[in-house]
Amino acid sequence: MKPKIVFIINSIQQQRCIKRIEEFIAHGYEVEAYGFNRAEVVPTLPEHFRIHVIGQFTNTMSYPKRLLYMYKTLRPILLQYKDKDVVFYYFLLDVAMVCRAITNKPYIYEESDLMQTYLPSRILCEGLNRIDRWLIRHSLLTTMTSEGFIQYHFGSTPPKNVVLVPNRLNPTVTSLTYHPSQPDIHHLRVGFVGSARYESIIRFSDAFLSACPQHELHFYGIINDRPEEFERIKNTYPNVYFHGKFSNPKDLPSIYEQVDIVLATYDNRYENVRYAEPNKLYEAAYFETPIIVSSDTFLAQKTQKWGVGFALNPLDGQAVKTFFETLTQAQMDECIAHCKAIDKNALLDHNPQLFERLSWN
């Protein structure tokens, strides 16, 4: 008999978490979901289940304060399931650490971000890495959204309870109409879709907008970090546009109809970025739009393996300028052809390997 799955969500704004819960519902599971709201971000609420919002914190709240706040908030909720047949599902390290300190009931753990690698202290990061690996080994099952994360923790020999679950598109996107446009190499529309928070995006923007006045740069999403820098960019360059918040996946087709190249140049000075596999790769391939990513990352390796985009150093202004000066229509067409050659179903969120590995099935 399938147990009830109780999901504990680090941030209810994460479309990935909603997709995962909907997938469990589709497989016949009874679910309950609790989560924290991020004060700066408007959530996209699910249609098929309810998330109990149990607290709110900002991105600027310190790590220790966040953990203490989560502990106080989650303790009474978790303890009410003490004598019930449930399995918890923890999203991200902070949630998993706090919940495991409260209860030893069985859990599934999902790692979609090496959040500890952003800490300035190498000693603290390594200490959290040890806790992270302990949580992974003691879980019923751990899902990782990037093969790079598996390599980061375990090299080529991960524990048997680790399963790869890529961050692919919500299957409901197939019901939406999409009409791809033909890019004009002399007037390209580069689009950033999501939360722009890295310095590498700022540096790319300055280099691109100043060197390529014939092209355009479009931002879709809310600017939460570095607002002064983005305001400066907005006031400096006539070929940049900010479109504000959007709904994922409902608005994705209309966005990609207006984008010739999708920008995903996250800052590779951070370990998490070097090992992550963002969903932008799957979006780009699905909507047949070439992607630009940061070099020296797992994402760059996969982008080049699939042949769907380009890798460059966004922190090097000259490299950005040279890339667009030498980019040809043939290169764009080749990337688009490779996107079209990929089976669309392989880009959708469908994870039979996850449910096959659950012990009670």
N, C-alpha and C positions, 0 to 999 in steps of 0.2 A: 504493500500500500504506500502511495506517495505521501510524504509528510508535507505539511504546510510550509511554504518558504516565506520567511520574514526578511525583507530587504531593508538595509540601513544605508542611506545614501548620503555621501559627503556633500553633494551640491545638487539640488533638484533641477538646476538649469542644464544638467548634462543629458543631452539627447541619447547618449550611449546607454545610460542607466534605464531610461524609459524603454528603449529597444529590448534590453535584456529581460526586463520584467514582462513585457508583452510576449516575448518568446516563451517564457515559462507558462504564461496563461494559455498560449496556443497549444502547449503540450499537456494541458489538462491539470495544471497545478493550481491549488488554492494559494493566493498570495496576500500579503499585507506589506505595505511600504511606508517607511518613515524617513524623513530627510530634513536637511538643513537648507535654508535659503541663503543665497549670497546677496547682501544688501544692495549691491550696485547693479545687479543683472535682473532683467525681467524673465521669469521662467516660462517655458513652453509646457503647459500642463497636459498630461496624458488624457486621452479620450475614453480609455477602456478600464481604467482603475483609478483609485484615489491615492494620492500621497498625503500622509499626515505630516504637515509641516510643524516640526517640533522646536525649531530655533532658527536664529539668524546671526550671521557674523560677517564681517568685512574681510576683504583680502589682506588688509593691513594688520589684522589681529595677529599677535605673535603666536608662534607655534605652541609654547607652553600654555598660554592663556586659552588657546583654542582647544587643546586637549582637556584642560580642566573644565571648560564650559561644556564640551561634549560629554564628559564623564557625568557631570551633574544632571545633564538633560537626559542622557540615555539610560542611566541606572534604573530608574523606576519603570521605564518601558520594557527593558530586557527582563527584569525580574518578574514581570507579570506572566512571562512565558516559561517560568522555572519548571513547572510540572506538566507542560504541554508538549505534544509531539510535533516539534517544529525543527527546521534547519534554518539557521541564519545565513544571509548572504551579505557580505561586507564589501562595500566599494571603497577602495583605497586604504593606504597604510594607516592614516590617523584613525579612521573608523575601526579598522581591524584591531589596532592596539588597544583602544579604549574598550571596545566590546569584549575582547578576550580577557581584559582585566576585571570585567564585571561577571561574566558567565563563561563556563567551560562547555556549554552545549555545542554540538557539532555545527560546523560552518563551512560555507563556500566563500572563497576570497577572490576578488577580482582586482588585478593590478593593471591600471591603464596609464600610470604616471609614476615615475620614480621621484616622488615629491621630495624625498630626503636629499636628493642631489643638489637642490637649490640652496641648501643651508651653507653658510659661509665657513663653518667649522668642519674640517675634514674628519676630525676625530668623532664628532657627533654624527656625521653622515655615515661613517663606517659602523658606529654603534647601532644606528637605526637599520642599516643593511643587515646586521646580524639578527636583529629582531624580525625584520621582514622575512628573512629566509626561514627562521623558526616558525613564523606564522604560516608560511607556505607549506613546510613539511608536515605541520600538524593539522592542516585543513583536510576536509573530506576531498576537496578538489580546489585547485587554484587555476583560474583562467587569466591569461595574459594577452593583451591586445597587440603585442608586437613580439615577433621572434627575437628582436634585438634585446628585449627585457630578459628573455630566457638566457640569452648569451651573456648578458651583464651579470646575472646571478650565478649561473651554473655552467657556463661554457657550452660544451657539446653534450653534457651528461645531466640533464635536468631530472628531478624526482619523477616517479611514475604518475604522481597525482597532479602534474601540471599539464594543462591543455591550452593550445593556441586558439584564441577566438578573435580574429581580426575585426577592426572597427569599421565594418562595412555599412552600406546605406540601409536605411529603413525600407523594407519591401513595399510599403505603401507608395513609394515614389513611382512604382510602375503604373499606377493609376493616373498619374499626372501627365499632361501633354507637354512635350518638349520639341522645339523646332530649332536645331542648331543653325548658327549663321556661319558664313564663310569669312574667315579673317582676311583683312586687308593688310599686307605686310608694311604698307606705308602709313597706316593709321590703326595701330593696335590698341585694344582696350585690355589693360592688365587689371585683374580684379583680386582683391584680398577678401575672403569670405570667412568671417568668424571674429574672434577676439584678438585684436592687434595689441600685443603687449611687450614685444621684444624690441630692444634697441636695433637689432638687425633690420627690422621693418622700417624704422625711421631712417637708417642709413641708406637702405635701398631706395626709399622714396625720394630722398634728397638727390641722390645720384641720377636716378631715372628721370625724374621730373625736370631737372635742370638740363640734362644732356639730350632729352628726347621730347622737345615741345610738340612734335607732330603726333605723339602718342598720348594716351590717357591712363590715369590710375584711378580705380574705383574701390572704395571701401564699403563693404556690406557688413553691418554688425555694430555693436555698441563699443565705443572707446572707453575702457575703464582705467587703463594705465597710461601714464605719460600724456595726459590731456593737453598740457601746455605745448608739448612738441607737435602734437597733431594739429593743434590750433595754429601754430606757426606755419606748418606746411600748408594748411588750408588757406591762410592769408598771403602766402608767398607765391604759390604757383597757380596759374589759371587752368591747368589741365589735370586737376585732382578733384574728385567728387566723393562726398560722404553721404551714404544713403540710409544710414541708421539701422535699427533693428529689423530682423526678418524672422519668419517662422520656418523651422526645419522639420520636415522636408518640404512642406507645402510650397514655399517660395523659391526653392532651389532651381526648378526649371526656368522660371522667368529671370533669375539672376544669371544663370549660365548662358542664356540666350543673348545676354548683353556683355559677355566676357569672352575674349579671344585667348587669353592665357591666365591661368589661375596662379596666384602668388602664394607660396608656402615656404618662404625663406626664414624659418625659425632660427634662433641664435644657437649655433653649434658650439659655442663656448660652454654651454650647459650639457652635462652628461645626459640628462633626460632627453634632450633634443637629439643627441647623437644616436640614441638607441630606439627612439619612438618610431611608430608607424602611424602617422595621423590619418584620419579619415579623408583628408583632402586628396590623397592618392586615388582612393576609390571613387570619390566624386568626380575627379578630373577624367578618369577613364570612362565612367558611366556616361557623363555628359560630353564625351569626345572633345575635351578641351586640354591642350598641352599644359603642363605644369612646370613651374620653376621652383626648385628646392635648393636648400643649402648643401654645399659640397661637404665631403667627409662625414656623412651621416648614413645610418642604415636606410633612411628614406631615399637618399641619393642612389644607393646601390640598387634598390628595388625599382626606382623610377627608370634608371638606365637599363636594367634587366628587361623591363617591360617595353622600353622604347617609347614611353609616353611623355617624355619631358626633358628638362635640362637641369644641370646642377652648376651653381656658381657660388662664389663667396660674396654674400650681400654686404659684408663689412668693407669691401674693397670697391670704392667708387669707380675706379678705372675699369675694373673687371665688369661691372654692371654696364658701363658705357660701351665697352668693346663688344659685349654680348649683343646688345641691340643694334650696334653698327654692322655687325657681321651676320645677324640672323637672316635667313633666307626663307622665301615662300616654300621652297622644297623641303626644308627642315620642318616647318610647321605642318605641311601636308603629310610628311612621313609619320610624325607623332600622332596626328589625327587618324591616320590609317591603322596604326598600331592600337589605338584606343578602340576603334571600330572592330578590330579583330578579336578583342577579348569578349568572351561570353558574358552577357549582361547579368545572368544569374549568379555568376561567380563573384560579382561585385555587391550582391545583396546580403543582408544579414540573415544567414541561415547556418545554424551550427549543430547539425546532428551529432557531431563528435562530442559535444558537451553533454548531451543527454544520454548518449550511449555509455558515458563513463560514470554516471551516477549509479551508485552501488545497488539501489533498490529497484532499478529498472531490469 
